[in-house]
Amino acid sequence: MLVDIITVLLLRNSFMMIPALKKIALSSFLLVGTLSLSGCGSQSAKTEGYSVSLEMWGIFDDSAVYTTPIQEFLKLNPNVKTITYRKLPVETYKEDLINAFAIGKGPDIFMIRNSWRGAFEDKTAPAPATLISEQEYRNRMVDVAADDFIGTDNKIFGVPLSVDSLALYYNKDIFNIAGIARPPETWDEVIADVRLLNSIDQFGTFTRSGIALGTGSNINRSSDILTVLMMQLGADIGEGGQKKTVNFFGDGSKEAFDFYAQFSQVKSDVYSWNARQDYSLDAFYKGNLAMMVNYSYQYDAIKQKNAKLNIGVAPLPQFDKQAPVNLANYWGFAVAKNKPVEASAPVPNQAAVPIDTEKRNAVRTFESWQFLKFLTLVGNDKKMNMYNALSGTSVEVPLVSDPTKVYLTTTHKPAARRDLVAEQKDDIILSPFAYGNLIAKNWYQGDSDAADGILIDAIDSVVRGEKSWQGAFETAASRINLLAR
C-alpha cells in the first residue's frame, strides 16, 4: 500500500498568465506559445512553454525530507507544475515497482539499489549529456557510484544522494574493561583483540563474544562481510557491477572464507560465534557483543533499542592498509524510460496544440533528470543552468542552498559526492563510512536479494559440515549466475 504522500504545488500566475486550470493529468504537457522563463534571478530566456507533473517513489525518507528542495525547484522551473513524492515499504518495493511498470502506472523517478542497475537498464532513461556528462559524474561522485550507475555506452542510469559502506562497530565499555585503548585497524589486530574480549562460562556458553563472524543466517550482512574479505584478498568475484559472471574461486577467495569461518570453529583460538547465538544486531545492542561489521543505517536503529550503549565506529579493518577495499550497498534515483502520458484538455481562450506522445515522453524524462541534477549535483557556487526541454535554451539560476548537503545534514547519511565526503571527515559517526565510500567496490549479483540468501546458505552449509567449501560455493556461483541471465 502506498503511504506518506506529498504533493507540492506552486501557482505561477506570473509565468503562465493563464486562468485557474482544471486538474492536470499526471505527466501532461501543453504548448502555449512563447513564454519567458522568469523567476530565475534577473535573467530570462525566450522558451517554448509546456507543463509537466512528475511522480517520485522512495522507500526510506519521509516526505518532509524533500519538501524544501521540491519547492525551490518548482520556483526556479515554471515548466514543472508539480512533483509528487511517495514513500513505499521496502519489503515489497521491488515487486510494487515492477507491477506498476507492467500496467503503465509507474513513477517518473524511482529509487533502485546499486546492484539493480543492470536488471533495470532497459526500463530506465539515461541522463541527457546536456545535463550531466560522464566526466562531471566521475569527477564529482565516489568511484563506486560511477562503476554502478554508468552503463552501456557510458550512459548514466542513476544517481545517489548517499552511498553506504561497511565499518566496524565496537562497544567502548567492553573495550575499556579489556584494556584495549583503540579499535583495530587490521584483521590481525582484530584477532588479537578477540582473544582478549571473548568470555566463555564453564558450560562453554559465550557470556560475551569478541566479534560476530563465522556463520551466515544469524549475522546481519554476513554475505557482504564475506565478499568484502574476498575482495580485500584480491579475489575478482565480479566487481564493478558490469561483469555478468560470478566467480568465487579466484585468488584469495578460499583464504577469505577460511579466515571468516575460523570464528565459528570450536577448536580455533578465536572461536567467538556459533549458530546458537542471538542475531548479531540483537547481541550488540544488548551489550553481549564487542564488535560487529555493518552499515551506517544500523547506527540509529541500535541507539533506538539501547540509547545508553556506548558505541564507537571505526573504519573497516584491512588485510593490507596500503591497498584498502570496502563494499558499497546503497540506493540511487533513476528515471523511467517509458510511461503512458495524456495531454491535458485545451485551456479556454488559448491557442494550445498538444505535444505529440514521443515529444511528451522526452520532455518528461528530461525534466525528471533536471530535477535529479538539481537534487544531487549542484555546483560549489550554488548555481545551475536551467534548461527548456523543447527549445534547449537555458538560463543560469542562483540556488538558496545545496540540496544534497541539506539532505545529508537532515538524514545524517554518508556522502556520495566527493566534496561532501571531505566535509564529513570530522564527524565521529559518519567519517568511517564516508572514508569507506572512497575505497568501496561492488560486484555483479543479478538479483541481489536472492544472491544474499544463496551466499548465506552456502556459508551455513559449510559451517555445519554438510558441504565442502568447493561444493557449496560452486553451487552458489551457479545459482547466482542463473539469476543474472
TORSEKE-698202 format. One record per atom (N, C-alpha, C): residue in one letter; x, y, z. Coordinates in steps of 0.02 Angstrom, whole numbers, plus 50000, padded with zeros to 5 digits. Example, Ala and Ser with C-alpha at 12.3 -4.5 7.8 and 13.67 -1.06 7.14 Angstrom:
% TORSEKE-698202
A506604971650390 A506154977550390 A506604983550390 S506424988850354 S506844994750357 S506455000250394 
% end
This chain:
% TORSEKE-698202
M500424994150000 M500005000050000 M500445006150000 L500285011149959 L500685017249955 L500505021750013 V501005024250047 V500895028450105 V501325034650101 D501195039250147 D501605045250156 D501665049250091 I501085051750066 I501065055050001 I501095062650011 I501515065849971 I501545073149973 I501515075749902 T501105080849891 T501095084249826 T501245091549838 V501785093849808 V501995100749817 V501755104749757 L501315109649769 L501025113649715 L501255120849720 L501375123949664 L501565130949663 L501205134349606 L500765139349621 L500425143049568 L500895147949537 R500875148349472 R501335152849437 R500945157649393 N500525161849422 N500145166549381 N500605171249343 S501185172949376 S501645177549344 S501985174449283 F502015167649281 F502345164449225 F501835162649170 M501295159649189 M500845156749141 M500335161649112 M500125166649151 M499625171349130 M498995167749105 I498825162449140 I498265158249121 I497785157849180 P497125158149167 P496645157449222 P496745150749256 A496425150149314 A496495143949353 A496345137849310 L496805133149309 L496735127249267 L496345121849303 K496025117749262 K495735111649291 K496295107049311 K496135102049349 K496655097349371 K497015094349311 I497685094749312 I498085092349256 I498275085049268 A498185080949218 A498355073849225 A499105073049236 L499295067649270 L499995066349285 L500405065949221 S500975069449222 S501435069449166 S501105072049102 S500725077449106 S500405080349048 S500785086449024 F500725087948959 F501105093448930 F500655097448884 L500775104048878 L500365108148836 L500775113848806 L500785114448740 L501105120148709 L500655126348716 V500935131848739 V500545137948747 V500905143948718 G501255142948663 G501595148548631 G502255149948663 T502475156148661 T503125158148687 T503065160848757 L503445157948803 L503435160048873 L504115162748893 S504125166548946 S504755169048973 S504935165149035 L505525161949036 L505755158149093 L506015163049145 S505555166449178 S505745171249229 S505725167949297 G505835171949349 G505885168949415 G506555165549425 C507005166149376 C507665163049380 C508185168549387 G508185171849443 G508615177649453 G508345183349411 S508785187549386 S508575193349347 S508595191749272 Q508815185749254 Q508875183949184 Q508255180349160 S508155180349095 S507605176649066 S507805174248997 A507455169148972 A507585166548906 A506925164948872 K506865166648808 K506265165048771 K506245157548758 T505705154348780 T505665147148775 T504985144848752 E504945138648729 E504305135548716 E504025133248783 G503385134348794 G503085132648858 G502765125748857 Y502765122548914 Y502435116148923 Y502335115248998 S501915110649015 S501785109249086 S501875101749098 V502265100149148 V502385093049164 V502315092049239 S501995086649259 S501945084549329 S502315077949337 L502705077349390 L503135071549400 L502955067849464 E503045061349463 E502935057149522 E503585053649540 M503745053649604 M504395051149628 M504265046049684 W504585040249678 W504495035049729 W505145033949768 G505075033349834 G505635031749878 G505425026849931 I505895025049975 I505725019850024 I505925021550096 F506455025150106 F506705026250174 F506525033150201 D506525038150159 D506435045050181 D505705047050184 D505535050650237 D504865053550242 D504805059350193 S504195061150178 S504065066450129 S504375073150149 A504405074450214 A504665080950237 A505385082150214 V505765076750203 V506455077450182 V506505080950114 Y506005079950071 Y506035082650003 Y505615088849993 T505245090950043 T504795096650035 T505165102950013 T505695104750048 T506055110950033 T506385110849964 P506765105549946 P507065105549880 P506545105449823 I505985102049833 I505475102049781 I505185109049772 Q505045112349827 Q504775119149824 Q505255123849788 E505895123349804 E506375127749772 E506425126349697 F506435119949679 F506485118149608 F505885120749569 L505295120149598 L504695122549564 L504705130149553 K504985133649600 K505045140949592 K505515142749535 L506035138649527 L506535140049476 L506325137649406 N505885132849403 N505705129749339 N504945129949329 P504695135149295 P503975135849286 P503655130549243 N504055126649206 N503775121549163 N503605115149201 V503845114449262 V503655108749303 V503105110949351 K502525108049344 K501935110149382 K501945107449453 T502045100849460 T502045097649525 T502555092049526 I502795090449585 I503195084449597 I502885080949657 T502645074849647 T502315071049700 T502795065649725 Y502915065449790 Y503355060449819 Y502945055249857 R503095048949847 R502755043549883 R503275038949916 K503165037549978 K503595032850015 K503265026050017 L503625020949996 L503355014149994 L503735009650043 P503425004250066 P503774999550111 P504324995850075 V504914995450106 V505484992350074 V505374984950061 E504974981750104 E504874974450099 E504554972450032 T504124976750006 T503764974949944 T503934979749886 Y504424984049897 Y504554989349849 Y504704986849779 K505164982149772 K505354979849705 K504754976849669 E504364972849704 E503774969849674 E503264975149655 D503164980049700 D502694985549685 D502924989449623 L503574990549618 L503844994349562 L503754990649496 I503924984349495 I503864980349433 I503134979749412 N502694978549460 N501974978049445 N501694984549418 A501914990149447 A501674996749424 A501894998049353 F502524996449337 F502754997449268 F502374992949219 A502204986949241 A501864982149198 A501184984649175 I500844988649218 I500184991149200 I500194998549181 G500795001249171 G500855008149149 G500705013349202 K500775011449266 K500635016049321 K501245017549364 G501835016449336 G502445017549374 G502605024949383 P503105026349424 P503315033349436 P503765035849380 D503885042349380 D504365045349334 D505075044549361 I505155045449426 I505795045049460 I505725039749514 F506205035249521 F506145029949571 F506825027849596 M506835025149656 M507455022749686 M507605015649664 I508255014349651 I508475007449638 I509105006149679 R509194999949699 R509814998049732 R510394998249682 N510984999649707 N511564999949662 N511664993349624 S511464987849654 S511554981349621 S510994979749571 W510494984249565 W509934982949518 W510044986149450 R510554990149442 R510614994249382 R510584990049318 G510944984549316 G510944980349256 G510254977649241 A509894975449292 A509234972549283 A508724977749261 F508824984049279 F508344989249263 F508554993749204 E509124992149173 E509374996649121 E508884997549064 D508524992249046 D508044992748990 D507404996449009 K507324997849073 K506725001349097 K506875008649114 T507495010649108 T507685017349130 T507955021549073 A507835028149078 A508095032849028 A508745035849055 P509285035549016 P509915038449039 P509885045949043 A510335048849082 A510365056049089 A510575059449024 P510235064749004 P510455068448945 P511145071348957 A511595070748908 A512275073348915 A512265080848926 T511745084248902 T511675091448914 T511665093048988 L511355088649026 L511265089849098 L511845087149138 I512035080849126 I512565077649166 I513025073949118 S513645075949115 S514135072449073 S514475066949113 E514745062049076 E515105056649110 E515695059349150 Q516055064249122 Q516635067049157 Q516425070349222 E515885074249219 E515655077549281 E515475072449333 Y515115067249312 Y514895062049359 Y515495058649392 R515985056649351 R516565053149378 R516985057649423 N517025064049406 N517425068649445 N517105070349512 R516455070349515 R516115072749574 R515855067249620 M515715061349592 M515455055849632 M516025051149652 V515935047549707 V516425042349726 V516435037149671 D516995033649665 D517105029049609 D516575023649603 V516345021049660 V515885015449657 V515215017549626 A515015023849636 A514385026249606 A514445026249530 A515015028449505 A515125028349433 A515145021149406 D515485016749442 D515525009749421 D514825006549419 D514415008249468 D513755005149473 D513235007949425 F513255014549414 F512705017749378 F512875020249308 I513505019749287 I513675021349218 I513695014649180 G513255014049131 G513175007649098 G513375007749025 T512945004848983 T513085004048912 T513245010748879 D513765010748838 D513975016748801 D514105022748847 N514335021248908 N514505026448956 N513915030948973 K513315028348969 K512725032148987 K512585031549062 I512325036849091 I512195037249163 I511475035149176 F511375029749215 F510715027049226 F510455028249297 G510845031249340 G510605032549408 G511085037249444 V510835040349496 V511245044949534 V511045044649608 P511515043749654 P511345043349725 P511425049949762 L511045050749814 L511145056149862 L511655054149915 S511665047649930 S512105044949982 S512365038149960 V512955036449983 V513225029749974 V513385026950044 D513285020550054 D513435017450119 D513935011850108 S514385011150155 S514895005950154 S514975003150224 L515384997950230 L515464994450293 L515964997850340 A515844997150404 A516304999550455 A516274994850515 L516714995950563 L516744991650623 L516394995250680 Y515854992250705 Y515524994650766 Y515864991250825 Y515984995050878 Y516264991850938 Y515974995051001 N515944990951053 N515674993051118 N516254995951159 K516245002551169 K516795005851203 K516885003551275 D516335002151309 D516384999951378 D516734993151383 I516564988551338 I516894982051338 I517634982851322 F517794987151274 F518494988451258 F518874991251318 N518554995951353 N518884998951411 N519024993751465 I518544989451479 I518624984251530 I519194979551511 A519254978051446 A519774973451423 A520454976851417 G520474983451427 G521104987051423 G521334988451352 I520864988551305 I521024989851234 I520894997251221 A521415000851204 A521365008151200 A521055010751136 R521115007051082 R520865009451018 R520595003650977 P520155004950930 P519884999450889 P520414996850841 P520354990550820 P520844987650774 P520804990650704 E521374991250672 E521404993850604 E521524988350552 T521784982650574 T521914977050529 T521564970850557 W521494965750513 W521184959650536 W521634955750584 D522284956650579 D522734953750629 D522604956750698 E522474963250700 E522314966550763 E521634964250789 V521164962950743 V520514960250764 V520614953650800 I521014949250771 I521144942750802 I521444943550872 A521924947950879 A522244949050944 A521724951750994 D521294956250973 D520794959051018 D520264954051037 V520064949750991 V519554944751005 V519784940051061 R520414938451062 R520674934051115 R520604937351184 L520624943851186 L520544947451250 L519804948651267 L519384948951216 L518694950951227 L518224945151239 N518384939151214 N517944933451223 N517874931551296 S517264929551315 S517144927051383 S516674921051378 I516914915151400 I516524908951395 I516464905951465 D515844903951483 D515754901051550 D515954893651552 Q515864890451610 Q516094883551620 Q515714878451578 F515134880551552 F514744876151511 F514874877151436 G515364881451420 G515534882651351 G515084887651316 T514714891451356 T514254896451327 T514574903351329 F514514907051276 F514794913751274 F514384918451319 T514724921451366 T514404926951404 T514564933651371 R515084933651330 R515254939451290 R515664937051230 S515474939251171 S515824937351110 S516244943151085 G516844941451061 G517284946651037 G517044949750972 I516794945650925 I516564948150861 I516074943250829 A515594945950791 A515114941750756 A515364940250686 L515714934650679 L515964932250615 L515934924650615 G515864921650556 G515934914350552 G515334910550529 T514724913250540 T514114909750519 T513754913950468 G513174911550445 G512794915150394 G512154918250420 S511664914150438 S510984916650449 S510894920850512 N511324920250562 N511224924350622 N511724930150627 I512024931950571 I512454937850568 I512174942550514 N511974948450534 N511714953250487 N512254955150436 R512084954850372 R512514956350316 R513114951750311 S513034945450330 S513584940550328 S513844939650257 S513404939650208 S513634938750139 S514064944550116 D513894950650138 D514304956450120 D514984956350154 I514984954050216 I515624953650252 I516094948550219 L515824942850201 L516244937750168 L516494940250100 T516064943450060 T516294945549994 T516794951349998 V516734955650048 V517234960950054 V517904958050076 L517904952850117 L518524949450134 L518844946450072 M518434943450029 M518694940749966 M519024946149924 M518694951849918 M518964957349878 M519594960249908 Q519604960649975 Q520214963150008 Q520814958649995 L520684952249986 L521224947449974 L521344946249899 G521064950549858 G521224950549787 G520764946549742 A520224943749768 A519774939849726 A519344944449683 D519304943049619 D518864946649573 D518234942349564 I517724943749604 I517124939649603 I516584942349556 G516744947749520 G516254950949476 G516164958149498 E516724961749507 E516694968549534 E516444973549484 G516214979249509 G516054984949467 G515344984949439 G514964979749452 G514284979649428 G514204978349353 Q514754977249317 Q514724976449245 Q514804969249222 K515174965249259 K515324958449237 K514714953949248 K514604949449201 K514004945449201 K514104938449230 T514714936849251 T514854930249278 T515164930849347 V514864927549395 V515124927549464 V515604921749472 N516164923049506 N516674917949516 N516944918449587 F516834913249627 F517074913249696 F517734909449704 F518084908049649 F518664903749654 F519304907049630 G519304913649627 G519914917249610 G520394917449669 D520974920549658 D521464921249711 D521154924649771 G521254921749829 G521024924849890 G520344922649915 S519944919549872 S519264917649893 S519264912449949 K519634907049940 K519654901749991 K519994904450054 E520514908350046 E520844911350104 E520374915750144 A519954919550109 A519464923850142 A518944919750180 F518704914350149 F518214910250184 F518514906950245 D519114904350240 D519434901150297 D519534906150354 F519714912350337 F519794917450388 F519124918750422 Y518604919450382 Y517934920950409 Y517684915150452 A517744909050428 A517454903250462 A517794901550527 Q518434903450536 Q518794901650597 Q518464904250661 F518074909650654 F517754912450714 F517164908250738 S516954903350697 S516404898950717 S516644891850730 Q517294890750729 Q517574884050739 Q517794883150812 V517504878250845 V517614877250916 V518354876450934 K518734873250892 K519434871950908 K519894877950891 S519614883150862 S520014889050845 S520134893250907 D520724896450911 D520864900650969 D520514907450964 V520154908550909 V519754914650904 V519004912850898 Y518824906950919 Y518124904850920 Y517714909850961 S517234913050929 S516854918250964 S516124918450943 W515914913950898 W515224914350873 W514994907550851 N514344906150859 N514064899950833 N513334901050815 A513044895950784 A512364896650758 A511824897050812 R512004895550875 R511514895750929 R511444902650960 Q511874907250943 Q511864913750974 Q511334918250944 D511184923650981 D510704928650957 D510904931350890 Y510424934250856 Y510584937950795 Y511074943450813 S511554944750769 S512114949150786 S511894956050809 L511404958950776 L511164965650796 L510874965550866 D510504960250883 D510214959650950 D510754958751003 A511244954550987 A511794953451035 A512174959951047 F512254963950995 F512634970151003 F512254975251045 Y511624976351032 Y511264981451070 Y511144979251142 K511134972651154 K511064970051223 K511714970651262 G512264972151228 G512904972851263 G513294966451270 N513104961151232 N513434954651237 N513944953451181 L514044958351138 L514484957751081 L514934963751077 A515584962551073 A516064968051074 A516134971551006 M516124967750951 M516234970550885 M515774967350833 M515564971350785 M515214968650726 M515344973250667 V515274970550608 V515374974250546 V514684975750517 N514554982150500 N513904983850472 N513914990750439 Y513324992750413 Y513244999050378 Y513015004650424 S513045010750400 S512875016550441 S512145016750461 Y511695014150419 Y510985014650434 Y510785010850497 Q511215006250521 Q511055002550581 Q511195006450645 Y511575011950639 Y511765015650700 Y511145018150737 D510695021650703 D510105024350736 D509655018850761 A509605013250724 A509185007650746 A509435004750812 I510095004250818 I510385001650881 I510265006450938 K510365012850925 K510265017850977 K509535018251000 Q509085017050955 Q508375016950974 Q508215011251022 K508575005751013 K508454999951057 K508825000551124 N509395004051123 N509785004851184 N510165011551180 A509825016751203 A510105023551197 A510735024351239 K510825020351290 K511395021051335 K512015017251311 L511945013351258 L512505009351234 L513065013951210 N513665012751234 N514245016951219 N514575014351155 I514335016751097 I514545014051032 I515115018051004 G515605014550976 G516115017650936 G516075014850865 V516275018850816 V516285016650747 V516975018150718 A517275013150686 A517945013850658 A517955011350586 P518445013350545 P518485010850477 P518525003250475 L518275000350422 L518304993150413 L519024990750415 P519184985750456 P519874983050458 P520084980450389 Q520734980450378 Q521014978450314 Q521554973150323 F521664969150272 F522244964650271 F522874968550251 D522794973250205 D523344977350182 D523134984650184 K523394988350231 K523194995350239 K523414999650180 Q523894997250141 Q524125001050083 Q523674999950022 A523244995050025 A522784993649969 A522094992149998 P521784997050031 P521144995850065 P520564994950017 V520084990750037 V519484989449997 V518884989150044 N518334992150022 N517704991750059 N517164989450010 L516554988550035 L515984986349994 L515414991350002 A515104993149947 A514554998049948 A513874994549942 N513384997149978 N512694994749974 N512255000949984 Y511925003049931 Y511575009549935 Y511055009949880 W510705015549877 W510165016649829 W510285023149791 G510055023249729 G510095029349689 G509425030449655 F509355036249623 F508745037849586 F508845036649512 A508325033849481 A508315032749409 A507685035849380 V507655036249313 V507085039149278 V506775033949233 A506125033149237 A505775028249195 A505845029949121 K506005024849081 K506115025949010 K505465027648973 N504945023948987 N504305025048954 N503755025149006 K503275029448994 K502695029849037 K502115032848997 P501535029648999 P500965032448962 P500805039448988 V500735044248943 V500575051048963 V499985053448922 E499575057548951 E498985060148918 E499015067748915 A498825070448858 A498795077648852 A498215080348892 S498305086148922 S497765089148960 S497265092548913 A496675094048939 A496165097248899 A496395104248879 P496195106548820 P496395113348799 P496165118548849 V496555123648858 V496395129048904 V495965134148868 P495415136348898 P494985141348865 P495375147548845 N495205150148786 N495505156348760 N496245155748744 Q496505149448739 Q497205148548722 Q497255144448657 A497695146448614 A497805142748552 A498305137148567 A498075132148603 A498525126948627 A498535120948579 V499135118448566 V499205112548525 V499555107048566 P499225101348579 P499545096148620 P500185093648588 I500685092348630 I501315089448607 I501205082148591 D501525079648538 D501435072648520 D501725068148574 T501525061748573 T501695057048626 T502445056348635 E502815055548580 E503535054648586 E503875060648618 K503655066548597 K503965072648624 K503775073448698 R503155071848715 R502955072348785 R503365067848830 N503505061848806 N503905057248846 N504625059748853 A504885062748798 A505565065448801 A505605071248850 V505085075448851 V505065081048898 V505015078548970 R504605073348979 R504525070349046 R505185067749073 T505555063949032 T506185061149055 T506715066649065 F506705071749021 F507195077249028 F507075080949093 E506455082649108 E506315086449169 E506435082149232 S506325075749226 S506475071249283 S507225071549299 W507635071149246 W508355071449256 W508585078449278 Q508235083549254 Q508415090249275 Q508305091149350 F507765088249376 F507655088449448 F508195084549485 L508385078649459 L508905074649492 L509585078249490 K509725081749436 K510345085749434 K510335091049489 F509775094349496 F509685099449548 F509765096349617 L509485090449626 L509475087149692 L510155084549713 T510565082349665 T511175078649682 T511825081749661 L511825086149611 L512465088349582 L512505095949573 V512255099649622 V512325106849619 V513065108749623 G513245113949587 G513945116149589 G514135119349655 N514785119849666 N515035122849728 N514835130149735 D514695133349677 D514485140349679 D513735141149689 K513385135449699 K512665135449709 K512295138949652 K512495137249591 K512155139749532 K512025133749486 M511525134649442 M511345129049398 M511045131949334 N511215128949277 N510895130749214 N510225126949210 M509675130649205 M509015127649199 M508815127649126 Y508695121749098 Y508565120949027 Y507815120249012 N507625122548952 N506975121048925 N507045114848882 A506625109848895 A506705103348863 A506545103548789 L506135108248766 L505945108648696 L506425112848654 S506585118848679 S507005123448641 S507745122448652 G507925119548709 G508635118748725 G508955124948754 T508565130448758 T508835136548788 T508905135648863 S509355139548892 S509465138948964 S509595145648995 V509545145849060 V509705151849099 V510025149649164 E510535153249185 E510865151649248 E510455154349306 V510325150049354 V509915152049411 V510315151249476 P510245155949522 P510565155349588 P510135150949633 L510445146849674 L510085142449720 L510155144949792 V509645143649830 V509655145749901 V510165141749940 S510215135249923 S510675130849960 S510855124949916 D511305120649940 D511485114449906 D510995109049930 P510535106749888 P510035101849911 P510345095449939 T510895093149910 T511215087049935 T511485088050005 K511805093650017 K512085095050083 K511535095550135 V510975098750117 V510405099150163 V510135092250178 Y510085088050126 Y509825081250135 Y510265077250182 L510925077450172 L511375073550213 L511375075950285 T511305082550295 T511275085250363 T510635083050398 T510085082950360 T509435081050388 T509405073650405 T509655069450360 T509605062150369 T510205059150404 H510745062850409 H511375060450439 H511615054150405 K511705054650340 K511945049050300 K512625050750270 P513025045650254 P513685046950222 P513605049150150 A514065053350127 A514005056650063 A514215052250004 A513915053749946 A514115050749883 A514565055449844 R514475061949855 R514875066849819 R515545067949855 R516075068249817 R516755068749845 R516845074949889 D516585080649867 D516685086749906 D516345086249974 L515785082649977 L515425081950041 L515715076350084 V516045071450052 V516425066450091 V516955070050132 A517295074750101 A517825078450136 A517535082350195 E516925084850188 E516615088750242 E516405084350301 Q516335077750289 Q516125073250343 Q516715070050379 K517325072050363 K517915068750391 K517975069550466 D517665074750494 D517715075950566 D517105073550605 D516625070450571 D516035067750604 D516215060950634 I516165060350699 I516395054250733 I516005048050714 I515385048950691 I514975043250670 I515045042050596 L514975047250556 L514955046350483 L515635045650450 S516155048350480 S516805048350445 S517045041450424 P516975036050465 P517205029450441 P516835027150379 F516185028650375 F515785026550318 F515945030950257 A516025037450268 A516195042050213 A516875040150184 Y517355038750227 Y518015036450204 Y517945029850166 G517535025450193 G517425018950161 G517135019650091 N516725024850080 N516435025950014 N516965027349961 L517515030449981 L518055032049933 L518415025749908 I518415020449947 I518775014349929 I518305008449915 A517655009949911 A517155004649904 A517125001949832 K516954995549828 K516834992249764 K516174988549768 N515994985549713 N515384981549711 N515494975649665 W515034970949663 W515094965249618 W514414963649588 Y514414961049528 Y513784959749493 Y513424953849524 Q512794955049545 Q512424949949582 Q511784947649548 G511604950649492 G510964948849461 G510394951049505 D510094946549541 D509574947949590 D509924948149658 S510054954249684 S510464954849745 S510134951749806 D509464952249811 D509124949349869 D509194941749868 A509104938649810 A509174931449805 A509904929449815 A510374933349788 A511084931749796 A511284931749869 D511014936349907 D511154936749979 D510954930150013 G510344927849999 G510114921550029 G510524915550007 I510724915549944 I511134909949918 I511804909549953 L512124915349964 L512774915349998 L512704913450072 I512174915750104 I512064913850174 I511974906250180 D511594903350134 D511504896050134 D512174892450124 A512594895150079 A513244892050066 A513684892250128 I513704897950161 I514104898650223 I513884893550275 D513234893450288 D512964888950340 D513064881650324 S513004879850260 S513084872750242 S513804870450254 V514294874850244 V514994872950258 V515114872750333 V514864877750369 V514964878050442 V514664871850476 R514084869550451 R513754863650480 R514084857150458 G514554857450412 G514894851450388 G514514847650336 E513984850650306 E513574847250256 E513904847150187 K514304852350173 K514634852850108 K515344855350117 S515754853750068 S516424856650067 S516374863850042 W516894867750055 W516904874550030 W516824874549954 Q517194870149920 Q517174869849847 Q516464868449823 G516154863349852 G515484861449830 G514964866749843 A514994869749903 A514494874749922 A514534880949878 F515144883249863 F515204889449826 F515184888449751 E515304882449727 E515154880949656 E514404881349645 T514034878449690 T513304878749685 T513054885949690 A513334889749738 A513124896749747 A513264900849684 A513854900049655 A514034903849594 A513554902049537 S513414895649529 S512964893549475 S512264896549484 R512024896449544 R511354899149557 R511324906649546 I511834910249568 I511844917549558 I511914919249484 N512324915349448 N512404916749376 N511764915449337 L511364910649359 L510714909549327 L510254915549336 L510304918649395 L509894924649409 L510094930549365 A510724930649346 A510994936349308 A510814936149234 R510534930649210 R510394929949139 R509754933649120 
% end
